[in-house]
Amino acid sequence: MTRTGRAALTLAELDAMPIEEAQALPFDERDRLLDLIIADGRHDATASVSYRTGLYSDYFEEDLTRMLKVRAVTVHCRGTTSSNFDGVPVGETYQEQYRACFRHVDTILTAARTNFARVVKMVVFLTNMDRWDEFNSVYREFIPNPPCRAVIGTTGLAQKPLLIEIVECVAYRVAD
C-alpha cells in the first residue's frame, strides 16, 4: 500500500498507463517504481553463479518509456578520488583510501538526491590490482545492487599517494 492508501503499482500496470497519467503519480510512488525499473533493467549474460556474485551485472537495459513515465533523471558523477574536498588525500592504507573514495561518491550522490542502490554503471581505476580482494571487500560495503562495472589497473593517478579513482558513476533519481 502507498501512503495514499491505494495498492502500489506494478511495472505491468505502469507499462499500461498513459505517460501523462504516470507522470502525475505522487513523487513517492514514482520513486518506488524507479527502484523496480532499475532492478528490472539489471541483467547477467548467464544464469551461472560465479566469482562475480555481488560485484557487477553484465548489462543494464534502460527502458526509456518507463524512465519517462516516472520522470527519471540521469545523474553523472565527476571522477572522485580518496582526496578530501580540500585536495588532501584521506587514508594511508588501501582500504582507508577505498572507503574514503566511496564515501566521497556517496556525498555526491546524496547531493544529487540519489544513492548507491541506483547506480547502474561504475568505472574504477586502481593503482595496485594485487589489492583486488581488498577493493571488492570495501566495494561490497557500499554497493547493495551491483551495477555494470569496469575496474582498470593504472600506474598512477593525478597525485602520487592516490590509490583509487572512481572515474565514472552513473545513477538515476526521480525529478520533483
Secondary structure, DSSP 8 states (H G I E B T S, - for coil): --TTSS----HHHHHHS-HHHHHTS-HHHHHHHHHHHHHHHEE-S-S---TTTTT--SEE---HHHHHHTTEEEEEE--EESB-TTS-B--SSHHHHHHHHHHHHHHHHHHTT--GGGEEEEEEEES-GGGHHHHHHHHHHH-SS--EEEEEE-S--SSTT--EEEEEEEEEEE--
